[in-house]
Amino acid sequence: PIYQYGDVNFYLLPFMKPGYVRHLFDEGVITSFDSAVREVLIRERIDYEQRNVILTHQFYISGDKQPETCESELAYISVGGLDSVNVSAIEKFDYAALGHIHGPQSIGKKRIRYCGTPLKYSVSEEKHNKSITMITLCAKGEEVVVDTIPLNSLRDVRSERVLLSEVISRAAEENRHDYISVTITDETDPYKPKDQLEEIYDHILELKVDNKRTQSKIEGVLGEAIVLEPFEAFREFYQEILHCTMSECEDAIVADIISNAREAE
C-alpha cells in the first residue's frame, strides 16, 4: 500500500518565470529561473523527514549535463539555457516528476525523471519509445522503483528518405496510415510526387526533394547572401508585400525613422 511507510506529500509546481514571484521576495533575491524555484521551495518550509513528491514543469539540468531534447522543445527552451534550473534545487524530494521534455529520461538521479509525452508530436521524436512511468515509493531513504508501461499509438510518426518508387513499394496496410515525412532523392524530378504518395499514404506531413540540383541551388543562395542597409531592406519588403514601389514621400518618412533610430542608439 502507498501509505505502508507513512504519508506522502505532493507538491505541484507549474511552469514559473522569475517575474511571476519576484514581488514575493526582497529586491535582488530572484535573479534567475534557478533562484526563483529555490526560493519558492524554501518559502514552503517543506519537512524533508517525510516522503515528498514534487510535480514540476521546468527545464531541469544536472550540472553541465542537459536532458536529451528534440525539435519539439526548441520553441520553449532558451538559447544558452537561461531558463534552466539545476536538479540540486529539488534533490531532497523522494521523487521528482518532471514535465517540459518530450523524451522519457532521468536527469542527475534515477528519482528525478522526465516522463515524456504519451504521443510523438513531431518527426524529430520518431525514435522515441513512448511510455507511462510508474513509480513505487518505498520507505524513506530507500531507492524508488521505476517501471515503464509502453504506449503504442494507432499511427506511428516516421520519416522516409528514399527514391519515390521505393517509398511507394514499401507501403503496406500496417504502415500506410502513419504520419510520415518523405524526402525523395530522385535525380530526375518525378511526375507529381505528392499526388502519387497521397494515393497510398493517408497522412503526409511534408514532402522534400534532396538531390544534386536542390543542393546546388541551396549552395548558390547561401553564397549570394547580401546584407542590405535598413532603408534598402525596407524598400524590398514594401515591394514584396504591396507589389509596388514606395513614393518619394514614403521614402522620406522611412529615412527619417531610420535616422532617428540611429541617433537614439
Secondary structure, 3 states (H helix, E strand, C coil): CCCCCCCEEEEEECCCCHHHHHHHCCCCCCCCHHHHHHHHHHHCCCCCCCEEEEEECCEEEECCECCCCCHHHHHHCCCCCCCEEEHHHCCCCCEEEECCCCCCEECCCCCEEECCCCCCCCHHHCCCCCEEEEEECCCCCCCCEEEEEECCCCCCEEEEEECHHHHHHCCCCCCCCCEEEEEECCCCCCCCHHHHHHCCCCEEEEEEECCHHHHHHHHHHHHCCCCCCHHHHHHHHHHHHHCCCCCHHHHHHHHHHHHHHHHHC
